Amino acid sequence: MDNYGNYDAVGGGLLAGMGVATMLFYLAILVLYIAGFWKIFEKAGKPGWAAIVPIYNMIIIAEIVGKPIWWGIVAALVPCVNIVFSIWLMNLLMKSFGKEVPLWTVLTVFFGFVTIPVH
């Protein structure tokens, strides 16, 4: 009498499918970021492979914009402060590539997966 159907399997499959789709979307955005930063680093005369090394890439961005290395370390490691330093570094990066700073900084902060590969 406890036969209520096979609804748990359907719901579980649906959630698994949504999880896979979300993961693929995230990976696609990650590939766009890596490709964009790779291109930016090569334009600046830095090694492109540095775009995939987590802390080193922030140090390279600090070098590109002319700030000391410790800026990159703070931007990568210090909680809460890293948000401010990362936005500041993106602002300086946009300025160093000749973009209109306020607009491109805001676009990069919110839609970096589009603006970073444009460079």
Phi and psi in radians as a Rosetta constraint file:
Dihedral C 1 N 2 CA 2 C 2 CIRCULARHARMONIC -1.653 0.35
Dihedral N 2 CA 2 C 2 N 3 CIRCULARHARMONIC 0.589 0.35
Dihedral C 2 N 3 CA 3 C 3 CIRCULARHARMONIC -1.639 0.35
Dihedral N 3 CA 3 C 3 N 4 CIRCULARHARMONIC 1.751 0.35
Dihedral C 3 N 4 CA 4 C 4 CIRCULARHARMONIC -1.812 0.35
Dihedral N 4 CA 4 C 4 N 5 CIRCULARHARMONIC 0.099 0.35
Dihedral C 4 N 5 CA 5 C 5 CIRCULARHARMONIC 1.750 0.35
Dihedral N 5 CA 5 C 5 N 6 CIRCULARHARMONIC -3.085 0.35
Dihedral C 5 N 6 CA 6 C 6 CIRCULARHARMONIC -1.902 0.35
Dihedral N 6 CA 6 C 6 N 7 CIRCULARHARMONIC 0.844 0.35
Dihedral C 6 N 7 CA 7 C 7 CIRCULARHARMONIC -1.307 0.35
Dihedral N 7 CA 7 C 7 N 8 CIRCULARHARMONIC -0.511 0.35
Dihedral C 7 N 8 CA 8 C 8 CIRCULARHARMONIC -1.134 0.35
Dihedral N 8 CA 8 C 8 N 9 CIRCULARHARMONIC -0.671 0.35
Dihedral C 8 N 9 CA 9 C 9 CIRCULARHARMONIC -1.182 0.35
Dihedral N 9 CA 9 C 9 N 10 CIRCULARHARMONIC -0.676 0.35
Dihedral C 9 N 10 CA 10 C 10 CIRCULARHARMONIC -1.153 0.35
Dihedral N 10 CA 10 C 10 N 11 CIRCULARHARMONIC -0.796 0.35
Dihedral C 10 N 11 CA 11 C 11 CIRCULARHARMONIC -1.127 0.35
Dihedral N 11 CA 11 C 11 N 12 CIRCULARHARMONIC -0.710 0.35
Dihedral C 11 N 12 CA 12 C 12 CIRCULARHARMONIC -1.129 0.35
Dihedral N 12 CA 12 C 12 N 13 CIRCULARHARMONIC -0.704 0.35
Dihedral C 12 N 13 CA 13 C 13 CIRCULARHARMONIC -1.152 0.35
Dihedral N 13 CA 13 C 13 N 14 CIRCULARHARMONIC -0.679 0.35
Dihedral C 13 N 14 CA 14 C 14 CIRCULARHARMONIC -1.117 0.35
Dihedral N 14 CA 14 C 14 N 15 CIRCULARHARMONIC -0.779 0.35
Dihedral C 14 N 15 CA 15 C 15 CIRCULARHARMONIC -1.153 0.35
Dihedral N 15 CA 15 C 15 N 16 CIRCULARHARMONIC -0.655 0.35
Dihedral C 15 N 16 CA 16 C 16 CIRCULARHARMONIC -1.123 0.35
Dihedral N 16 CA 16 C 16 N 17 CIRCULARHARMONIC -0.723 0.35
Dihedral C 16 N 17 CA 17 C 17 CIRCULARHARMONIC -1.112 0.35
Dihedral N 17 CA 17 C 17 N 18 CIRCULARHARMONIC -0.697 0.35
Dihedral C 17 N 18 CA 18 C 18 CIRCULARHARMONIC -1.152 0.35
Dihedral N 18 CA 18 C 18 N 19 CIRCULARHARMONIC -0.644 0.35
Dihedral C 18 N 19 CA 19 C 19 CIRCULARHARMONIC -1.132 0.35
Dihedral N 19 CA 19 C 19 N 20 CIRCULARHARMONIC -0.742 0.35
Dihedral C 19 N 20 CA 20 C 20 CIRCULARHARMONIC -1.144 0.35
Dihedral N 20 CA 20 C 20 N 21 CIRCULARHARMONIC -0.736 0.35
Dihedral C 20 N 21 CA 21 C 21 CIRCULARHARMONIC -1.114 0.35
Dihedral N 21 CA 21 C 21 N 22 CIRCULARHARMONIC -0.715 0.35
Dihedral C 21 N 22 CA 22 C 22 CIRCULARHARMONIC -1.131 0.35
Dihedral N 22 CA 22 C 22 N 23 CIRCULARHARMONIC -0.727 0.35
Dihedral C 22 N 23 CA 23 C 23 CIRCULARHARMONIC -1.108 0.35
Dihedral N 23 CA 23 C 23 N 24 CIRCULARHARMONIC -0.736 0.35
Dihedral C 23 N 24 CA 24 C 24 CIRCULARHARMONIC -1.145 0.35
Dihedral N 24 CA 24 C 24 N 25 CIRCULARHARMONIC -0.672 0.35
Dihedral C 24 N 25 CA 25 C 25 CIRCULARHARMONIC -1.104 0.35
Dihedral N 25 CA 25 C 25 N 26 CIRCULARHARMONIC -0.779 0.35
Dihedral C 25 N 26 CA 26 C 26 CIRCULARHARMONIC -1.076 0.35
Dihedral N 26 CA 26 C 26 N 27 CIRCULARHARMONIC -0.771 0.35
Dihedral C 26 N 27 CA 27 C 27 CIRCULARHARMONIC -1.127 0.35
Dihedral N 27 CA 27 C 27 N 28 CIRCULARHARMONIC -0.636 0.35
Dihedral C 27 N 28 CA 28 C 28 CIRCULARHARMONIC -1.128 0.35
Dihedral N 28 CA 28 C 28 N 29 CIRCULARHARMONIC -0.732 0.35
Dihedral C 28 N 29 CA 29 C 29 CIRCULARHARMONIC -1.151 0.35
Dihedral N 29 CA 29 C 29 N 30 CIRCULARHARMONIC -0.698 0.35
Dihedral C 29 N 30 CA 30 C 30 CIRCULARHARMONIC -1.082 0.35
Dihedral N 30 CA 30 C 30 N 31 CIRCULARHARMONIC -0.710 0.35
Dihedral C 30 N 31 CA 31 C 31 CIRCULARHARMONIC -1.118 0.35
Dihedral N 31 CA 31 C 31 N 32 CIRCULARHARMONIC -0.691 0.35
Dihedral C 31 N 32 CA 32 C 32 CIRCULARHARMONIC -1.091 0.35
Dihedral N 32 CA 32 C 32 N 33 CIRCULARHARMONIC -0.753 0.35
Dihedral C 32 N 33 CA 33 C 33 CIRCULARHARMONIC -1.083 0.35
Dihedral N 33 CA 33 C 33 N 34 CIRCULARHARMONIC -0.841 0.35
Dihedral C 33 N 34 CA 34 C 34 CIRCULARHARMONIC -1.090 0.35
Dihedral N 34 CA 34 C 34 N 35 CIRCULARHARMONIC -0.795 0.35
Dihedral C 34 N 35 CA 35 C 35 CIRCULARHARMONIC -1.092 0.35
Dihedral N 35 CA 35 C 35 N 36 CIRCULARHARMONIC -0.711 0.35
Dihedral C 35 N 36 CA 36 C 36 CIRCULARHARMONIC -1.149 0.35
Dihedral N 36 CA 36 C 36 N 37 CIRCULARHARMONIC -0.817 0.35
Dihedral C 36 N 37 CA 37 C 37 CIRCULARHARMONIC -1.184 0.35
Dihedral N 37 CA 37 C 37 N 38 CIRCULARHARMONIC -0.604 0.35
Dihedral C 37 N 38 CA 38 C 38 CIRCULARHARMONIC -1.012 0.35
Dihedral N 38 CA 38 C 38 N 39 CIRCULARHARMONIC -0.810 0.35
Dihedral C 38 N 39 CA 39 C 39 CIRCULARHARMONIC -1.144 0.35
Dihedral N 39 CA 39 C 39 N 40 CIRCULARHARMONIC -0.722 0.35
Dihedral C 39 N 40 CA 40 C 40 CIRCULARHARMONIC -1.105 0.35
Dihedral N 40 CA 40 C 40 N 41 CIRCULARHARMONIC -0.784 0.35
Dihedral C 40 N 41 CA 41 C 41 CIRCULARHARMONIC -1.100 0.35
Dihedral N 41 CA 41 C 41 N 42 CIRCULARHARMONIC -0.723 0.35
Dihedral C 41 N 42 CA 42 C 42 CIRCULARHARMONIC -1.175 0.35
Dihedral N 42 CA 42 C 42 N 43 CIRCULARHARMONIC -0.641 0.35
Dihedral C 42 N 43 CA 43 C 43 CIRCULARHARMONIC -1.074 0.35
Dihedral N 43 CA 43 C 43 N 44 CIRCULARHARMONIC -0.615 0.35
Dihedral C 43 N 44 CA 44 C 44 CIRCULARHARMONIC -1.490 0.35
Dihedral N 44 CA 44 C 44 N 45 CIRCULARHARMONIC 0.022 0.35
Dihedral C 44 N 45 CA 45 C 45 CIRCULARHARMONIC 1.438 0.35
Dihedral N 45 CA 45 C 45 N 46 CIRCULARHARMONIC 0.311 0.35
Dihedral C 45 N 46 CA 46 C 46 CIRCULARHARMONIC -1.832 0.35
Dihedral N 46 CA 46 C 46 N 47 CIRCULARHARMONIC 2.819 0.35
Dihedral C 46 N 47 CA 47 C 47 CIRCULARHARMONIC -1.192 0.35
Dihedral N 47 CA 47 C 47 N 48 CIRCULARHARMONIC 2.335 0.35
Dihedral C 47 N 48 CA 48 C 48 CIRCULARHARMONIC -1.167 0.35
Dihedral N 48 CA 48 C 48 N 49 CIRCULARHARMONIC -0.555 0.35
Dihedral C 48 N 49 CA 49 C 49 CIRCULARHARMONIC -1.109 0.35
Dihedral N 49 CA 49 C 49 N 50 CIRCULARHARMONIC -0.298 0.35
Dihedral C 49 N 50 CA 50 C 50 CIRCULARHARMONIC -1.133 0.35
Dihedral N 50 CA 50 C 50 N 51 CIRCULARHARMONIC -0.296 0.35
Dihedral C 50 N 51 CA 51 C 51 CIRCULARHARMONIC -1.158 0.35
Dihedral N 51 CA 51 C 51 N 52 CIRCULARHARMONIC -0.367 0.35
Dihedral C 51 N 52 CA 52 C 52 CIRCULARHARMONIC -1.773 0.35
Dihedral N 52 CA 52 C 52 N 53 CIRCULARHARMONIC -0.005 0.35
Dihedral C 52 N 53 CA 53 C 53 CIRCULARHARMONIC -1.706 0.35
Dihedral N 53 CA 53 C 53 N 54 CIRCULARHARMONIC 2.031 0.35
Dihedral C 53 N 54 CA 54 C 54 CIRCULARHARMONIC -0.925 0.35
Dihedral N 54 CA 54 C 54 N 55 CIRCULARHARMONIC -0.974 0.35
Dihedral C 54 N 55 CA 55 C 55 CIRCULARHARMONIC -1.486 0.35
Dihedral N 55 CA 55 C 55 N 56 CIRCULARHARMONIC -0.619 0.35
Dihedral C 55 N 56 CA 56 C 56 CIRCULARHARMONIC -1.074 0.35
Dihedral N 56 CA 56 C 56 N 57 CIRCULARHARMONIC -0.580 0.35
Dihedral C 56 N 57 CA 57 C 57 CIRCULARHARMONIC -1.146 0.35
Dihedral N 57 CA 57 C 57 N 58 CIRCULARHARMONIC -0.619 0.35
Dihedral C 57 N 58 CA 58 C 58 CIRCULARHARMONIC -1.219 0.35
Dihedral N 58 CA 58 C 58 N 59 CIRCULARHARMONIC -0.594 0.35
Dihedral C 58 N 59 CA 59 C 59 CIRCULARHARMONIC -1.131 0.35
Dihedral N 59 CA 59 C 59 N 60 CIRCULARHARMONIC -0.722 0.35
Dihedral C 59 N 60 CA 60 C 60 CIRCULARHARMONIC -1.136 0.35
Dihedral N 60 CA 60 C 60 N 61 CIRCULARHARMONIC -0.705 0.35
Dihedral C 60 N 61 CA 61 C 61 CIRCULARHARMONIC -1.080 0.35
Dihedral N 61 CA 61 C 61 N 62 CIRCULARHARMONIC -0.721 0.35
Dihedral C 61 N 62 CA 62 C 62 CIRCULARHARMONIC -1.084 0.35
Dihedral N 62 CA 62 C 62 N 63 CIRCULARHARMONIC -0.689 0.35
Dihedral C 62 N 63 CA 63 C 63 CIRCULARHARMONIC -1.153 0.35
Dihedral N 63 CA 63 C 63 N 64 CIRCULARHARMONIC -0.706 0.35
Dihedral C 63 N 64 CA 64 C 64 CIRCULARHARMONIC -1.072 0.35
Dihedral N 64 CA 64 C 64 N 65 CIRCULARHARMONIC -0.722 0.35
Dihedral C 64 N 65 CA 65 C 65 CIRCULARHARMONIC -1.515 0.35
Dihedral N 65 CA 65 C 65 N 66 CIRCULARHARMONIC -0.002 0.35
Dihedral C 65 N 66 CA 66 C 66 CIRCULARHARMONIC 1.469 0.35
Dihedral N 66 CA 66 C 66 N 67 CIRCULARHARMONIC 0.416 0.35
Dihedral C 66 N 67 CA 67 C 67 CIRCULARHARMONIC -1.793 0.35
Dihedral N 67 CA 67 C 67 N 68 CIRCULARHARMONIC 2.804 0.35
Dihedral C 67 N 68 CA 68 C 68 CIRCULARHARMONIC -1.148 0.35
Dihedral N 68 CA 68 C 68 N 69 CIRCULARHARMONIC 2.790 0.35
Dihedral C 68 N 69 CA 69 C 69 CIRCULARHARMONIC -1.052 0.35
Dihedral N 69 CA 69 C 69 N 70 CIRCULARHARMONIC -0.589 0.35
Dihedral C 69 N 70 CA 70 C 70 CIRCULARHARMONIC -1.106 0.35
Dihedral N 70 CA 70 C 70 N 71 CIRCULARHARMONIC -0.411 0.35
Dihedral C 70 N 71 CA 71 C 71 CIRCULARHARMONIC -1.059 0.35
Dihedral N 71 CA 71 C 71 N 72 CIRCULARHARMONIC -0.764 0.35
Dihedral C 71 N 72 CA 72 C 72 CIRCULARHARMONIC -1.130 0.35
Dihedral N 72 CA 72 C 72 N 73 CIRCULARHARMONIC -0.665 0.35
Dihedral C 72 N 73 CA 73 C 73 CIRCULARHARMONIC -1.175 0.35
Dihedral N 73 CA 73 C 73 N 74 CIRCULARHARMONIC -0.772 0.35
Dihedral C 73 N 74 CA 74 C 74 CIRCULARHARMONIC -1.102 0.35
Dihedral N 74 CA 74 C 74 N 75 CIRCULARHARMONIC -0.729 0.35
Dihedral C 74 N 75 CA 75 C 75 CIRCULARHARMONIC -1.142 0.35
Dihedral N 75 CA 75 C 75 N 76 CIRCULARHARMONIC -0.365 0.35
Dihedral C 75 N 76 CA 76 C 76 CIRCULARHARMONIC -1.729 0.35
Dihedral N 76 CA 76 C 76 N 77 CIRCULARHARMONIC -0.479 0.35
Dihedral C 76 N 77 CA 77 C 77 CIRCULARHARMONIC -2.060 0.35
Dihedral N 77 CA 77 C 77 N 78 CIRCULARHARMONIC -0.490 0.35
Dihedral C 77 N 78 CA 78 C 78 CIRCULARHARMONIC -1.547 0.35
Dihedral N 78 CA 78 C 78 N 79 CIRCULARHARMONIC 2.026 0.35
Dihedral C 78 N 79 CA 79 C 79 CIRCULARHARMONIC -1.051 0.35
Dihedral N 79 CA 79 C 79 N 80 CIRCULARHARMONIC 2.542 0.35
Dihedral C 79 N 80 CA 80 C 80 CIRCULARHARMONIC 1.221 0.35
Dihedral N 80 CA 80 C 80 N 81 CIRCULARHARMONIC -0.836 0.35
Dihedral C 80 N 81 CA 81 C 81 CIRCULARHARMONIC -1.163 0.35
Dihedral N 81 CA 81 C 81 N 82 CIRCULARHARMONIC -0.545 0.35
Dihedral C 81 N 82 CA 82 C 82 CIRCULARHARMONIC -1.113 0.35
Dihedral N 82 CA 82 C 82 N 83 CIRCULARHARMONIC -0.482 0.35
Dihedral C 82 N 83 CA 83 C 83 CIRCULARHARMONIC -1.165 0.35
Dihedral N 83 CA 83 C 83 N 84 CIRCULARHARMONIC -0.818 0.35
Dihedral C 83 N 84 CA 84 C 84 CIRCULARHARMONIC -1.125 0.35
Dihedral N 84 CA 84 C 84 N 85 CIRCULARHARMONIC -0.824 0.35
Dihedral C 84 N 85 CA 85 C 85 CIRCULARHARMONIC -1.132 0.35
Dihedral N 85 CA 85 C 85 N 86 CIRCULARHARMONIC -0.659 0.35
Dihedral C 85 N 86 CA 86 C 86 CIRCULARHARMONIC -1.147 0.35
Dihedral N 86 CA 86 C 86 N 87 CIRCULARHARMONIC -0.749 0.35
Dihedral C 86 N 87 CA 87 C 87 CIRCULARHARMONIC -1.127 0.35
Dihedral N 87 CA 87 C 87 N 88 CIRCULARHARMONIC -0.714 0.35
Dihedral C 87 N 88 CA 88 C 88 CIRCULARHARMONIC -1.105 0.35
Dihedral N 88 CA 88 C 88 N 89 CIRCULARHARMONIC -0.744 0.35
Dihedral C 88 N 89 CA 89 C 89 CIRCULARHARMONIC -1.135 0.35
Dihedral N 89 CA 89 C 89 N 90 CIRCULARHARMONIC -0.677 0.35
Dihedral C 89 N 90 CA 90 C 90 CIRCULARHARMONIC -1.137 0.35
Dihedral N 90 CA 90 C 90 N 91 CIRCULARHARMONIC -0.651 0.35
Dihedral C 90 N 91 CA 91 C 91 CIRCULARHARMONIC -1.060 0.35
Dihedral N 91 CA 91 C 91 N 92 CIRCULARHARMONIC -0.844 0.35
Dihedral C 91 N 92 CA 92 C 92 CIRCULARHARMONIC -1.163 0.35
Dihedral N 92 CA 92 C 92 N 93 CIRCULARHARMONIC -0.581 0.35
Dihedral C 92 N 93 CA 93 C 93 CIRCULARHARMONIC -1.162 0.35
Dihedral N 93 CA 93 C 93 N 94 CIRCULARHARMONIC -0.739 0.35
Dihedral C 93 N 94 CA 94 C 94 CIRCULARHARMONIC -1.100 0.35
Dihedral N 94 CA 94 C 94 N 95 CIRCULARHARMONIC -0.710 0.35
Dihedral C 94 N 95 CA 95 C 95 CIRCULARHARMONIC -1.127 0.35
Dihedral N 95 CA 95 C 95 N 96 CIRCULARHARMONIC -0.706 0.35
Dihedral C 95 N 96 CA 96 C 96 CIRCULARHARMONIC -1.218 0.35
Dihedral N 96 CA 96 C 96 N 97 CIRCULARHARMONIC -0.361 0.35
Dihedral C 96 N 97 CA 97 C 97 CIRCULARHARMONIC -1.732 0.35
Dihedral N 97 CA 97 C 97 N 98 CIRCULARHARMONIC 0.193 0.35
Dihedral C 97 N 98 CA 98 C 98 CIRCULARHARMONIC 1.344 0.35
Dihedral N 98 CA 98 C 98 N 99 CIRCULARHARMONIC 0.392 0.35
Dihedral C 98 N 99 CA 99 C 99 CIRCULARHARMONIC -1.528 0.35
Dihedral N 99 CA 99 C 99 N 100 CIRCULARHARMONIC 2.746 0.35
Dihedral C 99 N 100 CA 100 C 100 CIRCULARHARMONIC -1.197 0.35
Dihedral N 100 CA 100 C 100 N 101 CIRCULARHARMONIC 1.938 0.35
Dihedral C 100 N 101 CA 101 C 101 CIRCULARHARMONIC -1.051 0.35
Dihedral N 101 CA 101 C 101 N 102 CIRCULARHARMONIC -0.985 0.35
Dihedral C 101 N 102 CA 102 C 102 CIRCULARHARMONIC -1.063 0.35
Dihedral N 102 CA 102 C 102 N 103 CIRCULARHARMONIC -0.779 0.35
Dihedral C 102 N 103 CA 103 C 103 CIRCULARHARMONIC -1.148 0.35
Dihedral N 103 CA 103 C 103 N 104 CIRCULARHARMONIC -0.887 0.35
Dihedral C 103 N 104 CA 104 C 104 CIRCULARHARMONIC -1.200 0.35
Dihedral N 104 CA 104 C 104 N 105 CIRCULARHARMONIC -0.525 0.35
Dihedral C 104 N 105 CA 105 C 105 CIRCULARHARMONIC -1.175 0.35
Dihedral N 105 CA 105 C 105 N 106 CIRCULARHARMONIC -0.792 0.35
Dihedral C 105 N 106 CA 106 C 106 CIRCULARHARMONIC -1.112 0.35
Dihedral N 106 CA 106 C 106 N 107 CIRCULARHARMONIC -0.765 0.35
Dihedral C 106 N 107 CA 107 C 107 CIRCULARHARMONIC -1.096 0.35
Dihedral N 107 CA 107 C 107 N 108 CIRCULARHARMONIC -0.666 0.35
Dihedral C 107 N 108 CA 108 C 108 CIRCULARHARMONIC -1.213 0.35
Dihedral N 108 CA 108 C 108 N 109 CIRCULARHARMONIC -0.653 0.35
Dihedral C 108 N 109 CA 109 C 109 CIRCULARHARMONIC -1.139 0.35
Dihedral N 109 CA 109 C 109 N 110 CIRCULARHARMONIC -0.750 0.35
Dihedral C 109 N 110 CA 110 C 110 CIRCULARHARMONIC -1.627 0.35
Dihedral N 110 CA 110 C 110 N 111 CIRCULARHARMONIC -0.529 0.35
Dihedral C 110 N 111 CA 111 C 111 CIRCULARHARMONIC -2.284 0.35
Dihedral N 111 CA 111 C 111 N 112 CIRCULARHARMONIC 0.821 0.35
Dihedral C 111 N 112 CA 112 C 112 CIRCULARHARMONIC -1.044 0.35
Dihedral N 112 CA 112 C 112 N 113 CIRCULARHARMONIC -0.526 0.35
Dihedral C 112 N 113 CA 113 C 113 CIRCULARHARMONIC -1.142 0.35
Dihedral N 113 CA 113 C 113 N 114 CIRCULARHARMONIC -0.261 0.35
Dihedral C 113 N 114 CA 114 C 114 CIRCULARHARMONIC -1.764 0.35
Dihedral N 114 CA 114 C 114 N 115 CIRCULARHARMONIC -0.802 0.35
Dihedral C 114 N 115 CA 115 C 115 CIRCULARHARMONIC -1.349 0.35
Dihedral N 115 CA 115 C 115 N 116 CIRCULARHARMONIC -0.574 0.35
Dihedral C 115 N 116 CA 116 C 116 CIRCULARHARMONIC -1.118 0.35
Dihedral N 116 CA 116 C 116 N 117 CIRCULARHARMONIC -0.846 0.35
Dihedral C 116 N 117 CA 117 C 117 CIRCULARHARMONIC -1.176 0.35
Dihedral N 117 CA 117 C 117 N 118 CIRCULARHARMONIC -0.286 0.35
Dihedral C 117 N 118 CA 118 C 118 CIRCULARHARMONIC -1.169 0.35
Dihedral N 118 CA 118 C 118 N 119 CIRCULARHARMONIC -0.515 0.35
